[in-house]
Amino acid sequence: MNDFDEFDAFEAGAHQSLSARALGARQVAYLDDLNPAQRAAVEALDGPVLMLAGAGTGKTKALTTRIVHLLNTGRARPNEILAVTFTNKAAREMKDRVGRMLGHAAEGMGWMGTFHSISVKLLRRHAELAGLRSNFTILDTDDQIRLLKQLILAGNIDEKRWPARQLAGIIDNWKNRAWTPTRVPASEASAFNNRAVELYAAYQERLRTLNAVDFGDLLLHVVTIFQAHPDVLEQYQRWLRYILVDEYQDTNVAQYMWLRLLAQGHCNICCVGDDDQSIYGWRGAEVGNILRFEKDFPGAQVIRLEQNYRSTPHILGAASGLIASNKGRLGKTLWTDAPEGERVRLIGHWDGEEEARWIGEEVEALQRGTRGLDPISPDHMAILVRASHQMRAFEDRFLTIGLPYRVIGGPRFYERLEIRDAMAYFRLAVGPTDDLAFERIVNTPKRGLGDKAQQLIQRVAREAGVPLLEGARRVVSEGLLGGKGLAELRRLVTQIDQWHDRVRRGEQNHIELAEQILDDSGYTAHWQNDKTPEAPGRLENLKELVKALEQFENLQGFLEHVALIMDNETEDTAEKVSIMTLHAAKGLEFQAVFLPGWEDGLFPSQRSMDESGLSGLEEERRLAYVGITRAEVICTISFASNRRVYGQWQSALPSRFIDELPEDHVEVLTPPGLYGGGYGAAGMTSGVEARAASANVYNSPGWKRLQERAATRPVAQPRESRNVVIDLEAASSFTLGDRVFHQKFGYGTVQGIEGDKLDVSFDKAGSKKLVARFVVAADQADDVPF
């Protein structure tokens, strides 16, 4: 294509006059506000530059100042600058900052945006080169799945065994690598039962027929056009004279190729990123892109931004010591002029619930300013978890004590889609007349009961004045539906009747019943067969939901508990502590950060290590680095010695990352009960190491090393702290046959004793295993301030 008249007209209108290039003498006071490294990065305008910007080093400031400097020195006009970000929010912030620094709106900056937004603009200009018309439609995920499902069925493939979401994930991955159907390597050809390449080609052809693209196509088509039409590429290389890229460590292969093609003519490309914060490998990001920048662009300048403006020296020291264990990194040393501050705090707990209780009390203490620091608003505190299912314990605890919180990057635990679905099944088992619950799950997972079938059930129920379940029963008995829908509805009605009968009789343990409901209904299998990146997390959340049932005597009590706590809303104006995953926290900062769940298998994630080996472990370590560097003043790392899985205690080892924390920057908190100790130094006796070893819980070299120095100074303790660690030599104050009382389970008799754990047969709740400190002698029950 040689006809660029449309673009030339745009260019003439958007460009400033040539006299604007004479603004080189314009004052450059904005440069005086930069540190030496930032200024060097701003003034290195020619040739390739890698701005290696550590956490909290002011990289956005340097990047926007560089754009302003290009404009003010006359090196480039606004529409000769291509500035690429990963989010629309970042693009808006960059444009606003540039406007403020210029003193007027950044007019003509038409090439500032995300990879996808700029690619849409390019593709609409050259759609015919991709076999499309310029008014093409961009499909969302649902449309993509529906189209792939049609192709799977047309190919006589069992969609239940080979679901469309799995195929969508494969195709998205290939597009992220810039593979068209003809370029998929032979090593990948066996995907999707050896049919993926064929279906990919059919999918792309179908998209062209529909004049549509998906998100992966936006970059893939542009890359393909640039490769196949050198004249188009050369024109954009000439027009877009300076390229700036934010978060370069998060680019995938297609984005990398897109950038290299545009930059290879003039090589005026400045990439800003931090290899130590590359945490999105699971969605296609290639940390290798930033690691090989100097090889891709010979003669590149690498400028390290190392002065941190966010965190204290102890926090930076802990983070730097941890990330130093990664082999694949460019390396840098963060430093700060800030006062030394508090060391990173490390504390162990008995279990996740104990961890949540302690953190809740710490949040309140920091808010009151009773930790020797100025009061910190909950708005400036965050709890960063590795997996979303960890949030449940914190949400339950905070709702119980009335501590306002917000979940960032997703809904609250009990508001998540999979949890609402599961709860709807539980509600039907308890109360089959719950029409809202029935409406929610009647076709979840898919049972062939679409809108028409559901409208039929509703009409029959309405005419008879009965609940929807009874209406469904009548539809089945009268054969008002046909085919698969009728058989599936009959099965569902029968299942609900059986579940309700078991609840009513109370013959089955409610935890086992909950698991059976999720299995029998096909809901667990639904997410097991789902191949989207979110599916494993949803399954973990369902496991966490079942785990929450352990604290209740029956399903009805649990449902009442959830209804009550979810009604415990706080005003939007209230100060709230933030809860989010470590991935969602990237780019954010808080005065106080809590990092719970640092246990091997949970963090680092066992799944990441199993799937990606050493590279997976290094990405997990980068995630830990990101977590620590979110903290400005206080950073607390915690772990639990036990996690309960389906009612069974499982011992957990502290994360291997704890071993890698430099001891000079870490303080071990020793609350009452830790290794059977008392307060601070008073709790550290000569027998600590022996008891720790015999317990075989905290047996890592790093933990032993840190324990040795835990007595250096007493630590103020949260009120009524009950933190303990397994101690197999601990002696219970109870004996076999003693009568005891528990706040939730009532009165019972001790049937077995193992260390400080009891096996108690409760009069009404049956047999339970619990820690001795949670019960009192029966004759003391009236004196307990529950």
ABEGO torsion letter per residue (X at the ends): XABAAAAAAAAAAABBBAAAAAAAABBAAAAAABBAAAAAAAABABEBBBBBBBBGAGAAAAAAAAAAAAAAAGABBAAABBBBBABAAAAAAAAAAAAAAAGBBBBGBAABEBAAAAAAAAAAAAAAAAGBBAABBBBBAAAAAAAAAAAAAAAGBBAAABBAAAAAAAAAAAAAAGBBAAABBAAAAABGGGAAAAAAAAAAAAAAAAGBBBAAAAAAAAAAAAAABAAAAAAAAAABABBBBBGAAABBAAAAAAAAAAAAAAGBBBBBBBAAABAAAAAGBBAAAAAAAAAABBGBBBBBBABBAABBAAAAAAAAAAAAABABBAEBBBBBABBAEBBBBBBBBABAAAAAAAAAAAAAAAAAGAAGBBBBBAAABBBBBABAAAAAAAAAAAAAAGBBBBBBGEBBAAABAAAAAAAAAAAAAABAABAAAAAAAAAOBBAGBBAAAAAAAAAAAAAAGBBAAAAAAAAAAAGABBEAAAAAAAAAAAAAAAAAAAAAAGABBAAAAAAAAAAAAGAAAAAAABABAAAAAAAAAAAAAAAAAAABABAAAAAAAAAAAAABBBBAABBBBBBBBAAAABGBBBABBBBBGBBBGAOBBAAAAAAAEAAAAAAAAAAAAAAAAABAABBBBBBBABBBBGGBBBBBBBBAAAAABBAAABBBBBBBGBGGBBBEAAABBAAAAAAAAAAGABABAAAAAAAAAAAABBBBBBBGBABBBBBAABBBABBBGBBBBBAAAEBBBBABBBEABBBBBBAAAEBBBBBAAABBBAAAAAABBX
